[in-house]
């Protein structure tokens, strides 16, 4: 039956190709490049594409698809209707995926998608039998999410996705998967809604594989509900266009990063910052901000205020470090952790033992201090770099550490004092320099690098999904 389906797609596609050629038009069901599929080692992949002009063009051919060869094949019903792939649930609300015949490592996919609300679909990358692949969610159901990254758990939420999505209409969806571990960027109707790098220790992911389109299944969905996908194009990429590049010990935003709105807050050392108190206790060396044991300043604060934003940074701590990231803090001299909010950074590994104390759940690294504990404790060993990302949009806050979502909450719904609804809606970002506990070891107790921020469009409060 599966082979018949694939053969049927091939026959239908050839017929459509004849129609398209006779009409002088270009009907695209899928695209692939004519570039060589020779193996490229990781050193070659380290070269980066930083400008749109450097990217290869989309190469388009019509070809059939297969329902075999992946990890989540299923029994969804796929048809070709009016030049679009149409996916519906199979018997018993069965889901399933439809795969490209070609396999891709680094790929940029563009298509138009229309989903009958409510319905759950998605785009998978690097699908095959030799590992799992990340999914871009296209879940237009109550509580669903458009444009997030999922693979056996959430890797990145996309709070802007539902606002960019046009319900029950055709939407332009573009998704890029590049690098190892995968760096995934998602655009909905030309709005960048997710830009996420999987952590270095992400396990079980395939290096290459098929692109798959999903019918999720498992819901009480009327049989006429469907996902429709047309004008599917793809281009193979040899290299990754990241938000930053390294040179002479410094980080700089790439052209891709600049177009996406990313700003490097350490590009000119501390020019984007002010230092509270006596101004001592900080220094920048080779693009890395260092917090010193000696000094009297309580925190650094940005010169600019931020309301809705996506913040990404790396940090490294030593034994008994105590720091944090202040968000939307007021400039009235009050405690930034409570005039705005704080995401905690602490030596979880040693604090309780050395101080002979018991931390409250909302005091561990990654917690929304005083309010929400981290869902998991994923702080790496002291002296190792960690990657932290924070999205604040309206009353919603999403925090992830090393690729793991620690909390995704509507802060206005939290029962804390002072209530978040009474705190500053906009304010500075800060890096806390809290005195480390225990006996100091070395001159530096915390380091920060790759501190990037992207302003998000203002939005009404969005409930967590």
C-alpha positions as CSV (number, residue, x, y, z in Angstrom):
1,X,0.0,0.0,0.0
2,X,2.8,2.4,0.9
3,X,4.6,1.6,-2.4
4,X,1.3,2.2,-4.3
5,X,1.0,5.6,-2.5
6,X,4.5,6.6,-3.5
7,X,3.9,5.4,-7.1
8,X,0.6,7.3,-7.1
9,X,2.4,10.5,-6.0
10,X,4.9,10.0,-8.8
11,X,2.2,9.6,-11.5
12,X,0.3,12.6,-10.2
13,X,3.4,14.7,-10.0
14,X,4.4,13.9,-13.6
15,X,0.9,14.9,-14.8
16,X,1.1,18.1,-12.9
17,X,4.5,18.8,-14.3
18,X,3.2,18.5,-17.8
19,X,0.4,20.9,-17.0
20,X,2.8,23.4,-15.4
21,X,5.2,23.2,-18.3
22,X,2.4,23.7,-20.9
23,X,1.0,26.6,-19.0
24,X,4.5,28.2,-18.7
25,X,4.2,28.2,-15.0
26,X,6.1,26.8,-12.0
27,X,4.1,24.5,-9.8
28,X,6.4,23.4,-6.9
29,X,5.7,20.4,-4.7
30,X,9.3,20.0,-3.4
31,X,12.7,21.3,-4.3
32,X,16.2,19.9,-4.0
33,X,19.6,21.2,-5.1
34,X,21.9,19.6,-7.7
35,X,24.9,20.1,-5.4
36,X,27.1,17.1,-4.6
37,X,26.2,14.9,-1.6
38,X,29.9,14.2,-0.8
39,X,30.7,14.1,2.9
40,X,32.0,17.3,4.5
41,X,33.9,17.0,7.8
42,X,33.1,19.2,10.8
43,X,36.1,21.4,10.2
44,X,34.7,22.4,6.8
45,X,31.3,22.9,8.3
46,X,32.8,25.4,10.8
47,X,33.0,27.9,8.0
48,X,29.9,30.2,8.3
49,X,27.6,31.9,5.8
50,X,26.9,35.4,7.1
51,X,25.0,37.2,4.3
52,X,21.9,36.3,2.3
53,X,23.8,36.9,-0.9
54,X,26.2,34.1,0.1
55,X,23.4,31.5,0.3
56,X,22.8,29.2,-2.7
57,X,19.5,29.7,-4.5
58,X,16.5,27.4,-4.1
59,X,16.7,24.6,-6.7
60,X,13.3,23.2,-7.6
61,X,12.1,20.0,-9.1
62,X,8.9,18.0,-8.8
63,X,9.3,14.6,-7.1
64,X,7.2,12.1,-5.2
65,X,7.3,11.4,-1.5
66,X,7.4,8.3,0.7
67,X,5.7,7.2,3.9
68,X,8.5,4.8,4.7
69,X,11.9,5.1,6.3
70,X,11.5,7.4,9.2
71,X,10.9,6.9,12.9
72,X,7.2,8.0,13.1
73,X,5.7,6.6,9.9
74,X,2.1,6.1,11.1
75,X,-1.1,5.7,9.1
76,X,-2.2,9.2,8.3
77,X,-3.9,9.6,4.9
78,X,-2.0,11.7,2.4
79,X,-3.4,12.8,-1.0
80,X,-2.5,15.4,-3.7
81,X,-5.3,17.9,-4.2
82,X,-5.2,21.0,-6.4
83,X,-1.4,21.0,-6.4
84,X,-1.1,20.7,-2.6
85,X,-0.2,17.8,-0.4
86,X,-3.1,17.2,2.0
87,X,-2.7,15.2,5.2
88,X,-5.6,13.9,7.3
89,X,-5.8,11.6,10.3
90,X,-6.1,7.9,9.4
91,X,-8.4,5.3,10.9
92,X,-8.8,5.7,14.7
93,X,-7.3,9.2,14.5
94,X,-4.0,7.8,13.4
95,X,-1.2,10.2,12.7
96,X,1.9,9.9,10.5
97,X,4.5,11.6,8.4
98,X,5.2,12.0,4.7
99,X,8.9,12.2,3.8
100,X,11.0,13.5,1.0
101,X,13.0,10.9,-0.8
102,X,16.1,13.1,-0.6
103,X,18.2,13.3,2.6
104,X,19.5,16.6,3.9
105,X,22.1,17.7,6.4
106,X,22.0,21.5,6.4
107,X,18.8,22.7,4.7
108,X,16.6,25.7,4.3
109,X,12.9,24.8,3.6
110,X,10.2,27.2,2.3
111,X,6.5,26.3,1.8
112,X,3.0,27.5,2.2
113,X,0.8,25.9,4.8
114,X,-2.9,26.0,5.5
115,X,-4.3,24.2,8.5
116,X,-8.0,23.6,9.3
117,X,-8.4,24.9,12.9
118,X,-8.1,22.9,15.2
119,X,-5.4,20.6,13.8
120,X,-1.8,19.7,14.7
121,X,0.9,19.4,12.1
122,X,4.6,20.1,11.9
123,X,7.9,19.9,9.9
124,X,10.6,17.4,10.8
125,X,14.3,17.6,9.9
126,X,16.9,14.9,9.6
127,X,14.4,12.0,9.9
128,X,15.5,8.4,9.5
129,X,16.2,5.2,11.4
130,X,19.6,6.3,12.8
131,X,18.5,9.0,15.2
132,X,15.7,11.5,16.0
133,X,15.1,14.8,14.3
134,X,13.9,18.1,15.6
135,X,10.4,19.3,14.8
136,X,9.0,22.7,14.0
137,X,5.5,22.7,15.5
138,X,2.5,23.9,13.5
139,X,-0.1,23.1,16.1
140,X,-3.1,25.3,15.6
141,X,-5.2,24.0,18.4
142,X,-6.1,25.5,21.8
143,X,-2.9,25.3,23.8
144,X,-0.9,24.5,20.7
145,X,2.1,26.4,19.4
146,X,3.2,27.7,16.0
147,X,6.9,27.7,15.3
148,X,8.4,26.1,18.4
149,X,11.1,23.4,18.4
150,X,10.2,20.0,19.9
151,X,12.0,16.7,20.0
152,X,11.0,14.4,22.9
153,X,10.3,17.5,24.9
154,X,10.4,21.3,24.3
155,X,13.7,22.8,23.2
156,X,12.4,26.3,22.3
157,X,9.1,28.0,22.6
158,X,7.9,30.6,20.0
159,X,5.6,33.1,21.7
160,X,5.4,35.3,18.5
161,X,4.3,32.3,16.4
162,X,0.6,32.5,17.0
163,X,0.5,36.3,16.4
164,X,2.2,35.9,13.0
165,X,0.0,33.0,12.0
166,X,-3.1,33.6,9.9
167,X,-5.7,31.1,11.0
168,X,-7.5,29.1,8.2
169,X,-5.5,30.9,5.6
170,X,-2.3,30.2,3.6
171,X,0.8,31.0,5.5
172,X,4.4,31.2,4.3
173,X,6.5,29.0,6.6
174,X,10.3,29.0,6.3
175,X,12.5,26.8,8.5
176,X,16.3,26.4,8.5
177,X,18.2,23.5,10.1
178,X,22.0,23.7,10.1
179,X,25.0,22.7,12.1
180,X,25.9,20.1,14.7
181,X,24.2,20.3,17.1
182,X,21.3,21.8,15.1
183,X,20.7,25.5,14.9
184,X,17.1,26.0,13.9
185,X,15.5,29.2,12.7
186,X,11.7,29.6,11.9
187,X,9.9,32.3,10.1
188,X,6.1,32.6,9.9
189,X,4.9,35.0,7.2
190,X,8.4,36.6,7.2
191,X,8.4,37.1,11.0
192,X,11.3,35.3,12.8
193,X,9.5,33.5,15.6
194,X,12.2,31.1,16.8
195,X,16.0,31.1,16.6
196,X,17.5,28.3,18.7
197,X,20.8,26.4,19.0
198,X,20.5,23.0,20.5
199,X,23.1,22.5,23.3
200,X,26.4,20.7,22.7
201,X,25.4,17.8,24.8
202,X,22.1,17.1,23.0
203,X,22.0,13.4,22.4
204,X,20.4,11.0,19.9
205,X,20.0,13.4,17.0
206,X,20.8,12.2,13.4
207,X,23.4,14.1,11.3
208,X,21.2,14.0,8.2
209,X,17.9,12.7,7.1
210,X,14.6,13.3,5.3
211,X,12.3,16.3,5.7
212,X,9.0,15.2,7.0
213,X,5.5,16.7,7.1
214,X,3.3,15.6,10.0
215,X,-0.3,14.8,10.8
216,X,-0.1,14.5,14.6
217,X,-3.2,12.4,15.2
218,X,-4.6,11.3,18.5
219,X,-7.2,14.0,18.8
220,X,-10.9,13.9,18.3
221,X,-10.6,15.7,15.0
222,X,-13.5,15.7,12.4
223,X,-12.5,13.6,9.3
224,X,-12.6,16.6,7.0
225,X,-9.9,18.5,9.0
226,X,-6.6,18.6,7.2
227,X,-3.2,20.3,6.7
228,X,-2.4,21.5,3.2
229,X,1.1,22.2,2.0
230,X,2.1,23.7,-1.3
231,X,5.0,25.4,-3.1
232,X,7.5,23.5,-1.1
233,X,11.1,24.5,-1.9
234,X,14.4,23.6,-0.3
235,X,18.1,24.4,-0.7
236,X,21.1,22.6,0.7
237,X,23.4,24.7,2.8
238,X,27.1,23.8,3.2
239,X,27.5,25.9,6.3
240,X,25.5,27.6,9.1
241,X,24.5,31.3,9.3
242,X,24.8,31.9,13.1
243,X,23.9,35.0,15.0
244,X,27.5,35.6,16.0
245,X,31.0,34.8,14.7
246,X,34.4,34.7,16.4
247,X,37.5,36.6,15.4
248,X,40.6,37.5,17.5
249,X,38.9,36.3,20.7
250,X,35.8,38.5,20.1
251,X,32.3,37.9,19.1
252,X,30.5,39.9,16.4
253,X,27.0,39.7,15.0
254,X,26.8,38.2,11.5
255,X,24.8,39.8,8.7
256,X,22.1,37.1,9.5
257,X,22.2,38.1,13.2
258,X,21.8,41.8,12.3
259,X,18.9,41.2,10.0
260,X,17.2,39.2,12.7
261,X,17.6,42.1,15.0
262,X,20.2,40.7,17.4
263,X,22.4,43.3,19.2
264,X,25.7,42.3,20.8
265,X,25.7,43.9,24.2
266,X,29.5,43.4,24.6
267,X,30.5,44.5,21.1
268,X,32.2,47.6,22.5
269,X,33.1,46.2,25.9
270,X,31.0,48.1,28.5
271,X,29.8,51.0,26.2
272,X,26.2,49.6,26.4
273,X,26.4,49.4,30.2
274,X,26.5,51.4,33.4
275,X,28.2,50.2,36.6
276,X,26.2,50.7,39.8
277,X,27.9,51.7,43.1
278,X,31.6,52.5,43.1
279,X,32.1,51.1,39.6
280,X,34.6,48.4,40.6
281,X,34.4,44.6,40.4
282,X,34.0,44.1,36.6
283,X,36.3,43.9,33.6
284,X,36.2,42.8,30.0
285,X,39.0,40.8,28.5
286,X,38.8,39.4,24.9
287,X,35.1,39.9,24.7
288,X,34.4,38.1,28.0
289,X,32.9,40.0,30.9
290,X,34.4,38.9,34.2
291,X,33.0,39.4,37.7
292,X,35.8,39.9,40.2
293,X,36.0,38.9,43.9
294,X,37.4,42.3,44.7
295,X,35.2,45.4,44.1
296,X,32.2,47.2,45.4
297,X,29.7,47.5,42.5
298,X,26.4,45.5,43.1
299,X,25.5,45.1,39.4
300,X,25.9,46.2,35.8
301,X,22.9,47.7,34.1
302,X,22.2,48.4,30.5
303,X,21.9,52.0,29.4
304,X,18.8,51.1,27.4
305,X,15.5,49.9,28.8
306,X,13.8,46.8,27.4
307,X,10.2,45.6,27.5
308,X,9.6,42.6,25.2
309,X,12.8,40.8,24.2
310,X,14.7,37.6,23.6
311,X,18.0,37.5,25.5
312,X,20.7,34.9,24.9
313,X,24.1,34.6,26.7
314,X,26.7,32.2,27.9
315,X,28.0,32.1,31.5
316,X,30.6,30.2,33.5
317,X,30.8,30.2,37.3
318,X,33.4,29.1,39.9
319,X,32.8,27.5,43.3
320,X,30.3,29.4,45.5
321,X,29.4,31.9,42.8
322,X,26.2,34.0,43.4
323,X,24.9,36.1,40.5
324,X,21.8,36.6,38.4
325,X,20.2,38.4,35.5
326,X,17.9,41.3,36.2
327,X,15.1,41.9,33.8
328,X,12.8,45.0,33.3
329,X,14.3,46.6,36.5
330,X,13.3,50.1,37.6
331,X,15.8,52.9,37.8
332,X,14.6,54.2,41.1
333,X,17.3,52.6,43.3
334,X,15.1,49.9,44.6
335,X,16.0,46.2,44.5
336,X,16.1,45.2,40.8
337,X,15.1,41.6,41.7
338,X,11.7,42.9,42.8
339,X,11.2,46.2,41.0
340,X,11.6,44.0,37.9
341,X,12.6,40.3,38.2
342,X,15.7,38.1,38.4
343,X,16.8,34.8,36.9
344,X,19.1,33.2,39.4
345,X,22.6,32.1,38.8
346,X,24.2,30.2,41.8
347,X,26.6,27.4,42.5
348,X,23.9,24.7,42.9
349,X,26.6,22.0,43.3
350,X,28.2,23.3,46.5
351,X,26.1,26.0,48.1
352,X,24.0,24.0,50.6
353,X,27.0,21.8,51.7
354,X,29.4,24.7,52.2
355,X,26.9,27.0,53.9
356,X,25.1,24.2,55.8
357,X,21.8,25.6,54.6
358,X,18.8,24.5,52.5
359,X,18.0,26.4,49.4
360,X,14.4,27.2,48.6
361,X,13.2,25.7,45.3
362,X,13.2,29.2,43.7
363,X,16.8,29.9,44.6
364,X,18.5,27.4,42.3
365,X,20.0,28.4,39.0
366,X,17.5,29.2,36.4
367,X,14.7,30.0,38.8
368,X,12.5,33.1,38.5
369,X,13.8,34.3,41.8
370,X,11.3,34.3,44.6
371,X,8.5,32.9,42.4
372,X,9.2,29.9,40.1
373,X,11.7,27.0,40.6
374,X,13.4,25.5,37.6
375,X,11.7,22.5,36.2
376,X,15.0,20.7,36.1
377,X,18.5,21.3,37.5
378,X,20.8,21.3,34.4
379,X,23.6,23.6,35.5
380,X,26.9,22.2,34.2
381,X,30.0,21.6,36.2
382,X,31.7,24.7,37.6
383,X,34.2,26.1,35.1
384,X,32.1,24.9,32.2
385,X,30.2,27.3,29.9
386,X,26.4,27.3,30.1
387,X,23.9,28.7,27.6
388,X,20.9,30.7,28.9
389,X,18.0,32.1,26.9
390,X,15.2,34.3,28.3
391,X,12.1,35.5,26.4
392,X,9.9,38.2,28.0
393,X,6.8,39.2,26.1
394,X,3.9,40.8,27.9
395,X,3.3,38.9,31.1
396,X,4.8,35.7,29.7
397,X,8.4,34.6,30.5
398,X,10.2,31.6,29.1
399,X,13.6,30.6,30.4
400,X,15.8,27.8,29.1
401,X,19.2,26.6,30.3
402,X,21.4,24.4,28.1
403,X,18.5,23.8,25.8
404,X,16.1,22.7,28.5
405,X,13.0,24.8,29.2
406,X,13.0,25.6,32.9
407,X,9.8,27.6,33.1
408,X,7.1,29.0,30.8
409,X,4.7,31.1,32.9
410,X,2.2,33.9,32.9
411,X,3.8,36.0,35.6
412,X,0.6,37.9,36.3
413,X,-1.0,34.7,37.4
414,X,1.7,34.0,40.1
415,X,0.8,34.6,43.7
416,X,3.9,36.5,44.9
417,X,4.8,39.7,46.6
418,X,5.0,42.2,45.1
419,X,2.8,41.0,42.3
420,X,4.4,41.0,38.8
421,X,1.5,43.1,37.5
422,X,2.7,45.9,39.9
423,X,6.3,45.7,38.8
424,X,8.0,47.8,36.1
425,X,6.7,46.8,32.6
426,X,9.9,48.0,31.1
427,X,13.4,48.6,32.5
428,X,17.1,47.8,32.4
429,X,18.8,44.5,32.1
430,X,21.4,43.8,34.8
431,X,24.1,41.3,35.6
432,X,24.3,40.9,39.4
433,X,27.6,40.9,41.2
434,X,26.7,39.3,44.5
435,X,29.5,38.6,46.9
436,X,30.5,34.9,46.5
437,X,30.1,32.7,49.5
438,X,32.8,30.6,51.1
439,X,36.5,31.2,50.6
440,X,37.4,32.9,47.3
441,X,39.4,30.8,44.8
442,X,41.1,32.9,42.1
443,X,40.5,36.4,41.0
444,X,37.3,35.8,38.9
445,X,34.2,34.0,40.1
446,X,31.9,34.4,37.1
447,X,32.2,35.1,33.3
448,X,29.7,36.1,30.7
449,X,30.1,36.1,26.9
450,X,28.0,36.2,23.7
451,X,25.4,38.5,25.4
452,X,22.9,39.1,22.6
453,X,19.4,40.6,22.7
454,X,16.7,41.0,20.2
455,X,13.7,43.3,20.7
456,X,10.3,41.7,20.2
457,X,7.1,43.4,19.0
458,X,4.8,44.4,21.8
459,X,2.0,42.0,22.5
460,X,-1.0,41.5,24.7
461,X,-0.3,39.0,27.5
462,X,0.0,35.5,26.2
463,X,-0.9,32.5,28.3
464,X,1.6,29.6,28.5
465,X,1.2,26.7,26.2
